[in-house]
Amino acid sequence: MPPLRTALLQSSGVLGDVAENLRTLDEAAARAARSGAGLLVAPEMFLTGYALDLKDVPALAEPADGPSARAIGEIARRHSLAVLYGYPERDGEGADATVYNSAQLVGPDGAPLANYRKTHLFGCFEQDAFTPGDTPVVQAEYAGLRIGIMICYDVEFPENVRAHALAGTDLLLVPTAQMHPFQFVAEQLVPVRAFENQMYIAYVNRTGPEGEFEFVGLSCLASPDGTTRTRAGRGEEMVLGEADPELLTASRENNPYLRDRRPGLYSALV
């Protein structure tokens, strides 16, 4: 299989303006497609912005098959590439509705491939605004790769990423809202996670000030061989990198981490 060229959209969009963020995503998809990308990844909560007032979260949340999902399906279909985007997901109606911090992968035909709900909520804002998901491994098959999804803080738990490795994830998509002073996560932790779990990790961040937060950018595509295939700076930009199945296979043959595990010794972890 040929490498999957992946476009990482490092952008915070416009807080609270779904229509404008959809326009930004459409323009980014057009640029990504012209560059030969088969996949575009946008950050955590890209659809609405991250630093919302708590009262605005339920109002802006949409079901997984809502109007914005249909609009993004049309963007993916028009530009013939898959799109992963973060958004607040509403499940149910009225007082019984539950809101999740979610990410959805849409295929190049516009059909949804996978929807993931963040399992580890970071800080008071997220814990007050969202309900945690309870399905740690969500995957889809695309372009000859097994694609996994998690969101931001989830990747900082080694058990979480190892569960994906054991489930055969080849490329882990991690839309994030990673903020100052935790930039070491993007710079150091994510490449280590890719190496120790023998997978590609696309870590795609927001950038700049938003409400009380300062997002640090530094989006990257980390590789199973311990290298970083592409790295963004601190500002708004889109960078491209390739997830190569041949390199993945070779790296897994040469790295014995997963083969040499002794699970019987780790029972205390659970």
C-alpha positions in Angstrom: 0.0 0.0 0.0 1.3 3.5 -0.7 1.9 5.9 2.2 -1.1 7.9 3.4 -0.3 11.6 3.1 -1.8 13.3 6.1 -2.5 17.0 6.5 -2.4 18.4 10.1 -4.5 21.6 10.4 -3.1 23.6 13.3 -5.7 26.2 13.8 -8.1 27.4 16.5 -10.7 28.7 14.1 -13.2 31.3 15.5 -14.6 30.7 19.0 -18.4 30.0 18.8 -18.6 30.5 15.0 -19.5 27.1 13.5 -20.2 28.5 10.0 -16.8 30.2 9.9 -15.0 27.1 11.2 -16.7 25.0 8.5 -15.4 27.5 5.9 -11.9 27.2 7.3 -12.2 23.4 7.2 -13.4 23.5 3.6 -10.5 25.7 2.5 -8.0 23.5 4.4 -9.4 20.4 2.7 -9.0 22.0 -0.7 -5.3 22.8 0.1 -4.7 19.4 1.5 -6.2 17.7 -1.6 -4.1 19.8 -3.9 -1.1 18.6 -1.9 -2.0 15.0 -2.4 -3.3 14.3 1.1 -5.8 11.5 1.6 -6.6 12.6 5.2 -7.1 15.9 6.9 -7.0 16.1 10.8 -8.3 19.2 12.6 -7.9 19.9 16.4 -10.0 19.1 19.4 -13.3 21.0 19.5 -12.5 22.6 16.1 -16.1 22.9 15.1 -17.0 25.4 17.9 -13.8 26.5 19.6 -12.6 25.2 22.9 -12.9 27.9 25.5 -16.7 28.2 25.5 -18.8 29.5 28.3 -20.4 26.5 30.1 -23.9 27.7 29.2 -23.0 27.7 25.5 -21.7 24.1 25.3 -25.1 22.4 25.2 -26.5 25.0 22.8 -23.6 24.4 20.3 -23.4 20.7 20.7 -24.8 18.6 17.8 -25.5 14.9 17.3 -23.0 12.8 15.5 -25.3 12.9 12.4 -26.3 16.6 12.8 -26.1 19.4 10.3 -22.4 20.1 10.8 -21.6 16.4 10.3 -23.5 16.4 7.0 -21.7 19.6 6.0 -18.3 18.0 6.7 -19.4 14.9 4.9 -20.0 17.1 1.9 -16.5 18.8 2.3 -14.9 15.3 2.4 -16.8 14.2 -0.7 -16.1 17.3 -2.6 -12.3 17.1 -2.0 -12.1 13.3 -2.1 -10.3 12.9 1.3 -11.1 11.7 4.8 -11.6 14.3 7.5 -11.2 14.0 11.3 -12.6 16.9 13.4 -13.3 17.6 17.0 -16.8 18.8 18.2 -19.1 18.8 21.2 -21.5 15.9 20.7 -25.1 15.9 22.0 -26.7 12.5 22.6 -30.4 12.7 23.3 -32.7 15.7 23.6 -33.8 18.2 26.2 -33.0 17.6 29.9 -32.0 14.0 29.2 -29.3 15.0 26.7 -25.6 14.0 27.4 -22.8 16.1 26.0 -19.4 14.5 25.1 -16.1 15.9 23.9 -16.0 14.0 20.6 -14.1 13.5 17.4 -15.5 12.1 14.2 -13.8 10.6 11.2 -15.6 11.0 7.8 -14.5 9.1 4.7 -13.9 10.5 1.3 -17.4 9.4 0.2 -18.9 11.6 3.0 -19.9 8.6 5.1 -18.9 8.5 8.8 -16.2 6.0 9.6 -15.9 6.3 13.4 -17.0 8.5 16.3 -15.0 8.7 19.5 -15.9 10.2 22.9 -13.0 11.5 25.0 -12.4 9.1 28.0 -10.1 11.3 30.2 -11.4 14.8 30.8 -8.8 17.4 31.7 -9.4 20.2 34.2 -12.5 21.8 35.7 -13.9 23.1 32.4 -14.0 19.8 30.7 -15.3 17.9 33.8 -18.1 20.5 34.2 -19.0 20.6 30.5 -18.8 17.0 29.4 -19.5 13.4 30.3 -16.5 11.1 29.8 -16.8 8.4 27.1 -16.3 4.7 28.1 -15.0 3.1 24.9 -11.2 3.5 24.9 -10.5 1.9 21.5 -12.4 3.2 18.5 -11.0 2.2 15.1 -11.8 2.4 11.4 -10.1 0.9 8.3 -9.0 3.5 5.8 -6.3 3.5 3.0 -5.0 0.2 4.0 -4.4 1.3 7.6 -6.2 0.6 10.9 -7.0 4.1 12.1 -7.5 4.8 15.8 -8.9 7.9 17.6 -8.3 9.5 20.9 -8.4 13.1 22.1 -5.7 15.2 23.8 -5.3 14.1 27.5 -6.1 10.5 26.5 -2.7 10.1 24.9 -1.0 10.9 28.2 -2.1 7.7 29.8 0.2 4.9 28.6 -2.4 2.2 29.1 -4.7 3.9 26.7 -2.2 4.0 23.8 -1.0 0.4 24.6 -4.6 -0.8 24.3 -4.6 0.7 20.7 -1.3 -1.1 20.0 -2.7 -4.4 21.1 -5.8 -3.8 19.0 -3.6 -3.3 15.9 -3.9 0.5 15.4 -1.5 1.6 12.7 -2.2 5.4 12.8 -3.6 7.1 15.9 -5.3 10.4 15.3 -5.2 12.7 18.4 -6.9 16.1 18.0 -5.8 18.2 20.9 -6.2 21.4 22.8 -2.7 21.3 24.4 -1.8 24.4 26.3 1.0 26.2 28.0 3.0 25.1 30.1 2.6 21.5 28.9 4.3 21.7 25.5 6.7 18.8 26.5 3.7 16.5 25.7 3.9 17.5 22.0 7.7 17.7 21.9 8.7 14.6 23.9 5.8 12.4 25.1 4.0 11.9 21.8 7.1 10.7 19.8 7.9 8.3 22.7 4.3 6.9 22.6 4.7 6.3 18.9 8.0 4.4 19.4 7.0 2.3 22.4 3.7 1.3 20.8 4.9 0.9 17.2 2.4 3.1 15.5 2.1 6.5 13.8 0.6 9.3 15.9 -0.9 12.4 14.3 -1.1 14.9 17.2 -3.0 18.1 16.0 -3.2 21.1 18.2 -4.9 24.4 18.5 -2.8 27.6 18.6 -2.7 31.0 20.3 -4.8 32.6 23.1 -8.4 31.6 23.6 -10.2 32.6 26.8 -8.0 31.7 29.8 -5.9 29.3 27.7 -2.8 29.7 25.6 -2.5 26.8 23.1 1.1 26.0 22.1 0.8 24.5 18.6 3.7 22.1 17.8 1.4 19.6 16.0 3.3 16.6 14.7 3.2 13.3 13.0 5.4 10.9 15.1 6.7 7.7 13.6 7.2 4.2 15.0 10.9 4.4 14.2 11.3 7.1 16.8 11.5 10.1 14.4 9.0 12.9 13.9 8.0 13.1 10.2 6.6 16.6 10.4 6.3 19.3 13.0 4.4 22.6 13.0 5.6 25.7 14.8 3.5 27.8 17.2 1.2 29.6 14.8 -1.6 28.9 12.4 -0.4 26.5 9.6 -1.0 23.2 7.9 1.8 20.7 7.7 1.9 17.3 5.8 3.5 14.0 6.6 3.2 10.4 5.4 2.2 7.3 7.3 4.1 4.6 5.4 2.9 1.0 5.8 6.2 -0.4 4.7 8.1 1.6 7.3 5.6 0.5 9.9 6.1 -3.2 9.0 9.9 -2.9 9.1 9.8 -1.0 12.4 7.6 -3.6 14.0 9.9 -6.4 12.8 12.9 -4.6 14.3 11.4 -3.4 17.6 10.6 -6.3 20.0 8.6 -4.2 22.6 5.2 -5.8 21.9 6.6 -9.3 21.4 8.6 -9.2 24.6 5.9 -8.1 26.9 5.1 -10.3 29.9 1.5 -9.4 30.7 1.4 -11.8 33.7 3.7 -9.4 35.5 1.5 -6.4 35.0 -1.7 -7.5 36.7 -1.3 -4.9 39.4 -1.9 -2.2 36.8 -5.6 -3.1 36.7 
